Amino acid sequence: MVRPRWQRPLGLGLSSLGWRWDRFVAIWASINLALVVFDVTYVPLRNFWLQRHLYLFPGLPLAIPLTALPDITPLYDPVKGIEPHRDTQRYLQQWQLLDQQLLAQPATHPASRRLLQQQLLLTQQLIDDNPFLGANKTGTLERIKNRLRQRTGLDSGRLGAEQLLAPAWLQSHPWGQERLFWQGEVLPLVATNYWRSIDETGRPTERFWRLDLLVFQSVFFVDIVLRLINLRRRLPGLSWRDALLRRWTDLPLLLPFWRLARVIPVAARLRSSGLVDAEPVRAVVSRGVVALLAVELIEVLALQLLDGVQKLISSPDWSGRLRGNSTESRELEELLRLWGPLLLGRVLPRLEPELQALLSYALQRSLETSAFPQALQRLQPLLLLEREFTRQLAGGMVEGVLDLSRGTAQQLSRQDRRGSDLVQQMGEAFWRELAAAMAAGNTLERSQKLLLDLLEELKRGYLSRINSAGVDDLLEELDQLSGGSPRRVSLTSEP
């Protein structure tokens, strides 16, 4: 299959240096696209990067630990303007003090009671004030309350916290087991909360554009300028505006918004540099698009063509059209002058043996059936005489016809004014008489009606059989032709 021009590699044309630069830009653009995807998804996936646990089912504490991944939140949180939330941070710090106290002293100790009461007040404040709202993590607070309810069997998260942080509960439930519950199911959810700063435009702080502009977009700008210069060097008459419009697919690399659209120029550069063979993917996508649009497109084109033919046939001015052809028959005259000598002078004389054999056979069959009685047709001498007579008769007739053909060809090949006039007069008379004959009776109306009915049946029959299965067959045939394998044609037809 021949590739369209827009799918052909568009290298810089700078030999080895240009090829290396093209590959470097393709790899650099791929790295940039990966960072863009990471930046766009960082805030929604911050819980994963913070805890590095892959939860199999939402709402359940079943997770696969991925501790091999580094904790990148301290490095990337400043890029997004993310800071620890003061309320949840104070809650975690207070819990550390409580944990150390309960590991050292029992829950009935006065210091332990005081810390338990403070932790309970912070938990109730956490439930009432909902500090997760600013980070759009209200669902996280609901998960915390659900786990407090499940742990105690109560219907309220506040009541569940009162029971879990009560000294009486901790006397019957050792702190070694309770702290596992808090550390495994509550505190990780509290730690996911954050506070994100707002810039002067009223939008959340975003500093990725600085890295994108200085490290990546500067390289893309140089590459686009080099490509524009190379394009204008190959096409000197091309203006800068037209050259930029031809490279419109590179513009997403320079836009500070819609950054995910960079997948288009990145894919183009990976293909043009030879790092990735995108032809199989392109073929699959093209096949899907063609399969979706081919049925509608074929129906529209076929219906428009048939409607145009119907309008032409139903035109009431057919007599005028036929008479008009008599004055526009110059082309027919030239075609007759061109093809007449060719057919009559060169093609027909070369068929002399075949014409003699055919005419001789026809004459012989005619004599056998009409000239001689049935009894005489069995005599061998009479049969030989009959064959010789028909052969000579056919040869003479064919020779005469061919002589006339050669003479006619010679006459047509000459620039004879008289002959041209006669041909023109014959053409004018033919169209004139044909128009008069069709206008005399109802032949024109009947012919138009029959042709319109035929086209209507063609529209109903052919267009109704156009479906996706037929298009799939055409695409399969196209794939076989592209691959060089012949297609087996079945002689059976559908009823």
C-alpha positions in Angstrom: 0.0 0.0 0.0 1.4 3.4 -0.9 1.8 5.7 2.0 0.3 9.2 1.9 2.8 12.1 1.9 2.0 13.1 5.4 3.1 9.7 6.7 6.5 9.8 5.1 9.5 10.5 7.3 10.3 14.2 7.5 14.0 14.3 8.5 16.1 17.4 8.8 18.1 16.5 5.7 21.4 17.1 7.5 23.0 13.7 6.9 24.5 12.1 10.0 24.3 15.2 12.2 20.6 15.8 11.3 19.8 12.1 11.9 21.4 12.2 15.4 19.6 15.5 16.3 16.3 14.1 15.1 16.7 11.1 17.4 17.8 13.2 20.3 14.8 15.4 20.0 12.5 12.4 19.7 13.9 10.9 22.9 13.9 14.3 24.7 10.2 14.8 23.6 9.3 11.3 24.9 10.9 12.1 28.3 9.0 15.4 28.4 5.7 13.6 27.6 6.3 11.1 30.4 7.0 14.0 32.8 3.9 15.8 31.6 1.8 12.7 32.2 3.4 12.4 35.7 2.7 16.0 36.5 -0.9 15.9 35.4 -1.6 12.8 37.4 0.5 13.6 40.4 -2.2 15.3 42.5 -4.9 12.6 41.9 -2.3 9.9 42.5 -0.5 11.5 45.4 -1.8 8.9 47.9 0.0 6.2 45.9 3.3 8.1 45.7 3.0 8.9 49.5 2.1 5.4 50.7 3.4 3.3 47.8 0.7 0.8 48.3 -1.5 -0.5 45.4 -5.0 -1.0 46.7 -6.7 -3.9 44.8 -10.3 -2.9 45.8 -11.5 0.6 46.7 -12.7 0.9 50.3 -10.9 -2.2 51.5 -7.6 -2.3 53.3 -6.2 -4.9 51.0 -3.1 -3.5 49.3 0.2 -4.6 47.7 3.2 -2.8 49.2 5.6 -1.3 46.6 8.3 -0.2 49.0 10.9 -0.5 46.2 9.6 2.8 44.8 11.2 5.9 46.4 9.2 8.5 48.3 9.2 11.4 45.8 6.6 13.5 47.6 9.1 15.6 49.6 10.8 16.5 46.3 7.7 17.1 44.1 5.2 18.6 46.6 6.9 22.0 46.4 6.5 22.0 42.6 2.7 21.7 43.1 2.7 24.1 46.1 1.7 21.3 48.5 2.5 21.6 52.2 1.4 19.5 55.2 -1.9 20.5 56.6 -1.6 22.1 60.1 -4.5 20.3 61.7 -3.7 16.8 60.4 0.0 17.3 61.1 -0.8 18.3 64.7 -3.0 15.2 64.9 -0.2 12.9 63.8 2.3 14.6 66.2 -0.1 14.3 69.1 -0.6 10.6 68.3 3.2 10.0 68.4 3.3 11.4 71.9 0.3 9.2 72.9 1.9 6.2 71.5 5.1 6.7 73.4 3.2 7.3 76.6 1.0 4.2 76.3 4.1 2.0 75.5 5.7 3.2 78.7 2.7 3.6 81.0 -0.8 2.0 81.2 -3.9 3.8 80.1 -4.9 4.4 83.8 -1.9 6.6 84.4 -2.8 10.3 84.8 -0.5 11.4 82.0 -1.9 8.7 79.7 -5.5 9.8 80.5 -4.6 13.4 79.7 -3.1 12.5 76.3 -6.0 10.2 75.5 -8.4 13.0 76.2 -6.4 15.4 74.0 -6.3 12.8 71.2 -10.1 12.3 71.5 -10.7 16.1 71.2 -8.5 16.2 68.1 -10.3 13.3 66.6 -13.7 14.9 67.2 -12.4 18.2 65.8 -11.1 16.3 62.8 -14.6 14.9 62.2 -16.4 18.2 62.8 -14.2 20.6 60.9 -13.3 18.3 58.0 -9.8 19.6 57.1 -9.8 17.3 54.1 -12.3 19.6 52.3 -9.6 21.9 51.0 -7.7 19.1 49.3 -11.0 17.6 47.9 -10.6 14.5 50.1 -13.9 14.4 51.9 -14.1 10.8 50.9 -11.0 10.1 53.0 -12.7 11.4 56.1 -15.7 9.1 55.4 -13.3 6.2 55.1 -11.8 7.1 58.5 -15.3 7.2 60.1 -16.3 3.9 58.5 -13.3 2.2 60.0 -14.0 3.6 63.4 -17.5 2.3 63.1 -16.4 -1.1 62.0 -13.8 -1.4 64.8 -16.4 -0.7 67.5 -19.7 -1.8 65.9 -21.3 1.6 66.7 -23.3 3.8 64.3 -21.3 7.0 64.8 -17.6 7.8 64.1 -17.5 10.2 67.1 -18.9 7.5 69.4 -16.4 5.0 68.0 -13.5 7.4 68.7 -14.7 7.9 72.3 -14.8 4.2 72.8 -11.5 3.4 71.3 -9.7 6.2 73.2 -11.3 5.4 76.5 -9.1 4.0 79.3 -11.7 1.3 80.0 -11.4 0.0 76.4 -7.6 0.0 76.5 -7.6 -2.0 79.7 -9.4 -4.9 78.0 -7.7 -4.4 74.6 -3.9 -4.2 74.8 -2.3 -1.1 73.3 0.0 -3.4 71.2 -3.0 -4.5 69.2 -4.8 -1.2 69.1 -1.8 0.7 67.8 -1.7 -1.7 64.8 -5.2 -0.7 64.0 -4.4 3.1 64.2 -1.1 2.8 62.3 -2.5 0.5 59.6 -6.0 1.9 58.9 -6.4 5.4 60.3 -3.2 7.3 60.4 -2.2 6.6 56.8 -5.5 8.2 55.7 -4.9 11.2 57.9 -1.4 11.6 56.5 -2.7 11.9 52.9 -4.3 15.3 53.7 -2.4 18.4 52.6 -2.7 22.1 52.0 -2.1 23.6 48.6 -1.2 27.2 48.2 -2.9 29.6 45.8 -1.0 31.9 43.4 -1.9 35.5 42.5 -4.3 34.4 39.8 -6.4 32.5 42.3 -5.4 29.1 40.9 -3.5 26.4 42.7 0.3 26.9 42.7 2.0 25.3 39.6 5.7 25.5 39.1 6.2 22.8 36.5 6.1 25.3 33.7 9.5 26.6 34.7 11.1 23.2 34.3 9.2 22.7 31.1 10.2 26.0 29.6 13.9 26.0 30.5 14.8 22.4 29.9 12.4 21.1 27.3 10.5 23.9 25.4 13.8 25.7 24.6 15.0 22.6 22.8 11.7 22.2 21.0 11.8 25.8 19.8 15.3 25.4 18.3 14.2 22.1 16.6 11.1 23.7 15.1 13.1 26.7 13.8 15.6 24.3 12.2 12.7 22.4 10.6 11.1 25.6 9.3 14.5 26.7 7.8 15.0 23.4 6.2 11.5 23.4 4.8 11.9 26.9 3.2 15.3 25.8 1.8 13.6 22.9 0.0 10.7 25.1 -1.1 12.0 28.6 -1.7 8.7 30.0 -2.7 7.1 29.0 0.6 6.4 31.9 3.1 7.1 31.7 6.8 3.4 31.6 7.6 2.8 28.7 5.2 5.8 26.8 6.5 4.5 27.3 10.0 1.1 26.1 9.0 2.6 22.9 7.5 4.3 22.2 10.8 1.2 22.9 12.9 1.5 19.5 14.6 4.6 20.8 16.4 2.7 23.6 18.1 1.6 21.5 21.2 5.3 21.3 22.1 5.3 25.0 22.8 1.9 25.5 24.3 1.7 25.8 28.2 -1.8 24.3 28.2 -3.3 21.1 26.7 0.1 19.6 27.3 -1.2 16.0 26.8 -1.7 16.9 23.2 2.1 16.6 22.8 1.5 12.9 22.2 0.8 13.9 18.5 4.2 15.5 17.8 6.0 13.0 20.0 4.6 10.1 18.0 5.5 11.9 14.7 9.1 12.4 15.8 9.4 8.8 17.1 8.2 7.6 13.7 10.3 10.0 11.6 13.5 9.2 13.5 13.0 5.5 13.1 12.9 4.8 16.8 9.4 3.4 16.7 7.6 1.7 13.8 4.1 3.2 14.0 2.8 1.8 10.7 1.1 -1.2 12.3 -0.7 1.0 14.8 -1.6 3.5 12.0 -2.9 0.7 9.9 -5.1 -0.7 12.7 -6.5 2.8 13.5 -7.1 3.6 9.8 -8.9 0.3 9.3 -11.2 1.1 12.2 -11.9 4.6 11.0 -12.6 3.3 7.4 -14.8 0.6 8.7 -16.9 3.2 10.7 -17.2 5.8 7.9 -17.1 3.7 4.7 -20.7 2.6 4.8 -22.1 6.1 5.3 -19.6 7.5 2.7 -20.4 5.0 0.1 -24.2 5.4 0.6 -24.0 9.2 0.3 -21.8 9.1 -2.8 -23.8 6.4 -4.6 -27.1 8.1 -3.7 -25.8 11.4 -4.9 -24.6 9.9 -8.2 -27.8 8.1 -8.9 -29.9 11.1 -8.0 -27.8 13.2 -10.4 -28.3 10.7 -13.2 -32.1 10.6 -12.5 -32.3 14.4 -12.7 -30.4 14.3 -16.0 -32.7 11.6 -17.4 -35.9 13.3 -16.2 -35.0 16.6 -17.9 -37.8 17.6 -20.3 -35.4 19.2 -22.8 -34.0 16.0 -24.3 -35.0 17.0 -27.9 -33.1 20.2 -27.6 -30.1 18.3 -26.2 -30.1 15.9 -29.1 -30.3 18.7 -31.6 -27.5 20.5 -29.8 -25.3 17.5 -30.3 -25.5 18.0 -34.0 -23.7 21.4 -33.7 -21.1 20.0 -31.3 -20.1 16.9 -33.3 -16.6 18.2 -34.1 -15.1 15.9 -31.6 -17.0 12.9 -33.0 -15.6 13.8 -36.5 -12.1 14.0 -35.2 -12.5 10.7 -33.3 -13.8 9.1 -36.6 -10.9 10.4 -38.5 -8.5 9.1 -35.9 -10.0 5.7 -35.2 -11.4 4.9 -38.7 -8.1 4.4 -40.5 -6.8 2.5 -37.5 -9.7 0.0 -37.4 -10.4 -0.3 -41.1 -6.8 -0.1 -42.5 -4.8 -2.0 -39.9 -6.9 -4.1 -37.5 -9.6 -5.5 -39.9 -7.1 -6.7 -42.6 -5.2 -8.7 -40.0 -8.4 -10.7 -39.3 -8.6 -12.0 -42.8 -8.0 -15.7 -42.0 -10.5 -15.7 -39.1 -13.1 -13.9 -41.2 -12.7 -16.3 -44.1 -13.0 -19.3 -41.7 -16.1 -17.9 -40.0 -17.9 -16.9 -43.3 -17.0 -20.2 -44.9 -18.5 -22.1 -42.0 -21.6 -20.0 -42.1 -22.1 -20.6 -45.8 -21.5 -24.3 -45.5 -24.0 -24.6 -42.7 -26.5 -22.6 -44.8 -26.0 -24.9 -47.9 -26.3 -28.1 -45.8 -29.7 -27.1 -44.4 -31.3 -25.6 -47.5 -29.5 -26.3 -50.9 -29.2 -30.1 -51.0 -31.6 -32.9 -49.9 -30.7 -35.0 -47.0 -29.8 -38.1 -49.1 -27.3 -36.1 -51.2 -25.6 -34.5 -48.2 -24.0 -37.9 -47.3 -22.1 -38.2 -50.6 -18.3 -37.6 -50.1 -17.6 -35.9 -53.5 -20.5 -33.6 -53.0 -19.3 -32.6 -49.6 -15.8 -31.9 -50.9 -17.3 -29.8 -53.7 -19.4 -27.9 -51.2 -16.5 -27.1 -48.9 -14.4 -25.9 -51.8 -17.2 -23.7 -53.1 -17.9 -22.1 -49.8 -14.2 -21.5 -49.2 -13.7 -19.7 -52.5 -17.0 -17.8 -52.0 -16.0 -16.7 -48.5 -12.5 -15.7 -49.6 -13.9 -13.5 -52.4 -16.4 -11.9 -50.1 -13.9 -11.2 -47.4 -11.3 -9.9 -49.9 -13.9 -7.5 -51.3 -14.9 -6.3 -47.9 -11.2 -5.8 -46.9 -10.5 -3.9 -50.2 -13.4 -1.6 -49.4 -12.2 -1.3 -45.8 -8.7 -0.3 -47.0 -10.1 2.2 -49.4 -12.3 3.8 -46.8 -9.4 4.0 -44.4 -7.3 5.8 -47.0 -10.1 8.2 -47.8 -10.7 8.9 -44.1 -7.0 9.5 -43.4 -6.8 12.2 -46.2 -7.6 15.8 -45.3 -10.5 15.9 -47.7 -12.8 18.9 -47.3 -15.6 17.2 -49.2 -15.4 14.1 -47.0 -15.4 16.2 -43.8 -18.5 18.0 -45.0 -20.3 14.8 -45.7 -19.4 13.3 -42.3 -20.6 16.5 -40.6 -23.8 16.5 -42.6 -24.4 12.9 -41.7 -23.9 13.6 -38.0 -26.2 16.5 -38.0 -28.9 14.5 -39.9 -28.5 11.6 -37.5 -29.1 13.7 -34.3 -31.9 15.7 -36.0 -33.8 12.7 -37.1 -33.2 11.0 -33.7 -34.6 14.0 -31.9 -37.6 14.2 -34.2 -38.4 10.5 -33.8 -38.2 10.6 -30.1 -40.4 13.7 -29.9 -43.0 12.4 -32.3 -44.5 9.7 -30.0 -44.3 8.7 -26.4 -40.9 7.0 -26.8 -39.1 9.7 -24.8 -41.5 9.6 -21.9 -41.5 5.8 -21.7 -37.7 5.6 -22.0 -37.3 8.2 -19.2 -39.8 6.3 -17.0 -38.1 3.0 -17.6 -34.6 4.4 -16.8 -35.8 6.2 -13.7 -37.5 3.0 -12.5 -34.3 1.1 -13.2 -32.2 3.5 -11.2 -34.7 3.5 -8.3 -34.5 -0.3 -8.2 -30.7 0.0 -8.3 -30.8 2.4 -5.3 -33.0 0.2 -3.3 -31.3 -3.0 -4.1 -27.6 -1.9 -4.1 -27.7 0.6 -1.2 -29.6 -1.9 1.0 -26.9 -4.4 0.6 -24.2 -2.1 1.7 -23.3 -3.0 5.2 -20.2 -3.3 7.5 -19.7 -6.9 6.4 -19.3 -5.8 2.8 -16.8 -3.1 3.8 -14.9 -5.7 5.9 -14.6 -7.9 2.8 -13.3 -4.9 0.8 -10.7 -4.1 3.5 -9.7 -7.8 3.6 -9.2 -7.8 -0.1 -7.2 -4.6 0.1 -4.9 -6.2 2.8 -4.4 -9.3 0.5 -3.6 -7.1 -2.4 -1.1 -5.1 -0.3 0.5 -8.3 1.0 0.8 -9.7 -2.5 -1.3 -12.8 -2.0 -4.1 -13.5 -4.5 -7.6 -13.6 -3.4 -9.9 -16.5 -4.3 -13.0 -15.3 -6.0 -16.1 -17.4 -5.3 -18.5 -18.0 -8.2 -21.5 -18.5 -5.9 -23.6 -15.4 -5.2 -26.0 -14.6 -2.5 -29.7 -15.0 -3.3 
